[in-house]
Amino acid sequence: MSNTGKGKKLASFNCEQKLWEQFILRCQSKGTTATATLTHFIEMYLDGSLDNLDAVANHDLEKNGLDSRIKEIVEEYLQQNLTDNLSSGDAQTISAIYSRLDQLEAQINNKSRSIETHSHPQPDELGQKFESMTSRIEQLADAIRKIQIYLNNQPKQRGKSYGRSSYAQASTPRMKPLTEVGLASRLGVNVETLREQTAKLPPPLFVSWCKGKDSSSMGWEFNEETGFYHPAT
């Protein structure tokens, strides 16, 4: 510290430049200054108004079991699905995983409300922690999408229904692949809607969606290699 006048000291400390600039802008938006804000904070800290600040600052979200829960979800999914028959029930499995993601997000939201109710954490510090948790959830969602692609590329088991399906194919003219314009016209929707559903829905659900729109109740699936929509088998 250095002297700035009678009864006052000029305080200095190390701080990341970006963080300090954000702090100054925040103070200005509130109609005050960084000096006044820090002085008020020190006064509150000394009179005991922020006794639980240290507990909040040291709060480790990993201790709440969220990180371990994420790992358990992925490991459980891999163990139950990648080692078993993957030809049926894919849509239900993926739906269950999305449900678990919703539950995980709900846990984080509840933890956020709990911390806000019982403490007065520093906004920037707490925001960084929840940004980290959001990033982890996005990584898990990306992993699930990759698993979904893996599932869709697995050969589907035909089993004992081969004779019946062969008869059906022999008695029913085989539909030719369609472009997105052709399929959109067949389903009675515009091309933008077809693209949106193709990108948003898992293949099993997309097939069901097509059946509900197709005049012959036929399901369709998109082949990335050919760029055409083929009748679902």
Helices and strands as residue ranges (DSSP letters): E 2-5, E 8-10, H 17-29, H 34-46, H 53-57, G 61-64, H 66-81, H 90-118, H 123-152, G 159-161, H 162-171, H 180-187, H 191-200, H 203-213, E 220-223, E 228-231
